[in-house]
Structures are given as structure tokens and as C-alpha cells.
Amino acid sequence: MPAATLRDRIDHLARLGSVFVTLTGGESLLHPDAASLVAYVRDRGMTPFLNTNGYLLTRAWIDALNEAGLYAMQ
């Protein structure tokens, strides 16, 4: 799914007053903009979570997600 579409949906969740947003789907780390989407959720005052099977998790992903403000990973 295009990042712009996901940002529109995140904006809608913010307007609804959502507190938590979980990025999920097939494998979340396959999306090249996963870290920036986490930051986008955080910038809108919500708490970002991310679901992954962990197979693609690397030091680079960990650093990027931490920097983006990821709250939790499952």
C-alpha cells in the first residue's frame, strides 16, 4: 500500500482520537517506509506499535524504528 494512503488513514485515526496505532499486515518490515510511518504516528500524538515475525529485523531496522519512536513490537 502506498505510504500516502497509509498517512491518510493515520490522519483519520488521529481525528477519531485514537491512542494506539498498530502497523500490521503481511510483514510490516517489507514496507520501505515503515520507520517513517512509525514517526508519522508518533508526530500525530498517538502511540505506534508494529507487528513482525522478526525475520527481516536487522540492527538498521532496530535503530530506525527506535529513532522513529516505536513504542512496542510484537
C-alpha positions in Angstrom: 0.0 0.0 0.0 1.4 3.5 -0.8 2.7 5.4 2.1 0.5 8.4 1.2 -2.6 6.2 1.6 -1.3 5.0 5.0 -0.6 8.5 6.1 -4.2 9.5 5.2 -5.5 6.6 7.3 -3.3 7.6 10.2 -4.6 11.1 9.9 -8.1 9.8 10.1 -7.3 7.7 13.2 -5.9 10.9 14.8 -9.1 12.8 14.1 -11.0 10.0 15.7 -8.9 10.4 18.9 -7.1 7.0 18.7 -4.4 6.4 21.2 -2.7 3.4 19.8 -1.9 2.5 16.2 -0.6 -0.9 15.2 1.1 -1.3 11.9 0.4 -4.8 10.7 -0.4 -6.7 7.6 1.6 -9.4 5.8 5.0 -8.5 7.1 5.3 -4.9 8.3 9.1 -4.7 7.7 8.6 -5.3 3.9 7.2 -1.8 3.7 10.2 0.5 2.8 8.6 3.4 4.7 7.8 1.5 8.0 10.1 3.7 10.1 8.8 6.9 8.7 5.2 5.7 9.2 6.0 5.0 12.8 7.4 8.5 13.2 4.2 9.8 11.4 2.0 8.1 14.0 4.1 9.5 16.9 4.1 13.0 15.3 0.3 12.9 15.4 0.3 12.2 19.2 -0.5 8.5 19.0 1.5 5.5 20.2 2.9 3.3 17.5 3.1 -0.5 17.6 4.5 -2.8 14.9 3.8 -6.4 14.3 6.5 -8.5 12.6 7.7 -12.1 12.5 11.2 -10.7 13.1 12.8 -12.5 10.2 13.8 -9.2 8.5 14.8 -7.4 11.7 18.3 -6.1 11.5 20.3 -3.6 13.5 19.5 -0.9 10.9 15.7 -1.6 11.3 16.1 -1.5 15.1 17.9 1.8 15.1 15.5 3.3 12.6 12.4 2.2 14.5 13.9 3.4 17.8 14.7 6.7 16.3 11.2 7.0 14.9 9.7 6.5 18.3 8.3 3.0 18.1 6.7 2.1 21.4 6.3 -1.7 21.1 6.9 -4.5 18.7 5.1 -7.9 18.7 
